[in-house]
Amino acid sequence: MKHLNLPLKNKDELKSLHVADKVLLSGKLLVARDAAHERLCKDPKKIPIELANNFIYYMGPTPTPPGQVIGSAGPTTSHRMDKYTPTLLDLGLAGTIGKGKRSIEVVNSIIENGSVYFITVGGCGALLQDRIKANKILLYEDLGPEAVREIEVEKFPVYVAIDSFGKNIFDLEVEK
């Protein structure tokens, strides 16, 4: 099991990660989904948050129960953000976290930018919720659960789905 502290000092830290590696993330993550991505990418030169060496987790939390930091926090399907991801990676984003396959354009952008794509297990939102220690809205509060957030995580479990060299977990042969 590998550990990464976020945000990264620099993206060179990602070169030691390989497809299917188990990683525990600790530190601060950005959270954004479809509607937030559309707004962020309307004018990429004026994005009002720091992307360099950060990760975006594709998640829209359920309402926060009393006494909790956040509601259920499972991943959403990543391919819905594929048309925006190369732009954000070109601006320094270290990578993304979600579930499911990515387009060839995203894979090529990951390679070009030395980034990674992590996946986490869908259906485990309550488990992942317990790994989130802080939660605040940064942008677009009017989007409700799709607002851009910053969350602080501790030992948040992910797997390398696409490494910085382009090796893709969805292309691996399954042993029979």
Helices and strands as residue ranges (DSSP letters): E 2-6, G 11-16, E 22-31, H 34-40, G 44-46, E 55-57, G 78-81, H 85-90, E 95-98, H 104-113, E 116-119, H 125-129, E 132-139, G 141-146, E 148-162, G 169-171
